[in-house]
Amino acid sequence: MSRLQVLTSAIAVASLSSVAASGLTSDSSPVYGVKLPDGYRDWRVITVAHEAGKNNDIRAVLGNDIAIKAFRDGTRPFPDGTIIARLAYVYESSAENDKVFPAPQSFVAGKPTNVQISIKDSKKYANTGGWGYGQFENGVANPSEPLIKTCFACHAKLDASKDFVFSHYSP
């Protein structure tokens, strides 16, 4: 085994050990215990968005049936059981598509970056406006408590009429 393989193995074991020592499992987020919901990739589209700046990503925002009904009806606050999934991808130019256009103009979803889940449970998450949050990379919960704690801090900056949700329904 090469030194690089030994070092890589040691780093992997240390990473797994730190997650295990924290009491977290790879399927639930810290702070809120949010998991990736079964079947979320089959949910309906709420909207799509492009975020420039540091993230520079393109996102598909999906919702379970409760979320879709609330968005369509304009129900605020969202009812308990609402789940919103935000799937983010690298926002990149498509040289392949641009070959057929008169100028570079085509942008597509590149490699996936993460999935963020917001779950409404007004009792369980009372301290954060009724919302619990999780972020997942490659199907594994990001174990960073500081990162997950930034979710509500950012959502809390929204107007109260939005019930801490950035997205709007795009019919």
NORKA-V727820 format. One record per backbone hydrogen bond with DSSP energy under -1.0 kcal/mol. NH is the residue of the N-H (numbers start at 1). CO is the residue of the C=O. Records with the same first field share a line. If there is no record, write none. Layout:
NH->CO ; CO
This chain:
6->2
7->3
8->4
9->5
10->6
11->7
12->8
13->9
14->10
15->11
16->12
17->13
18->14
19->15
20->16
21->17
22->18
23->20
24->19
28->25
29->34
32->30
33->29
40->37
42->39
43->40
44->63
46->61
47->61
49->59
51->57
57->51
58->89
59->49
60->87
61->47
62->85
63->44
64->83
68->64
69->65
70->66
71->67
72->68
73->69
74->70
75->70
81->120
82->79
84->118
85->62
86->116
87->60
88->114
89->58
90->111
91->56
92->108
94->106
98->94
99->95
100->97
108->92
110->90
113->88
115->136
116->86
117->134
118->84
119->132
120->82
121->130
125->121
126->123
128->125
130->125
131->128
132->119
134->117
136->115
137->140
140->137
141->26
142->135
148->144
149->145
150->147
151->148
153->149
154->150
155->151
156->152
157->154
158->155
162->159
163->160
165->162
170->46
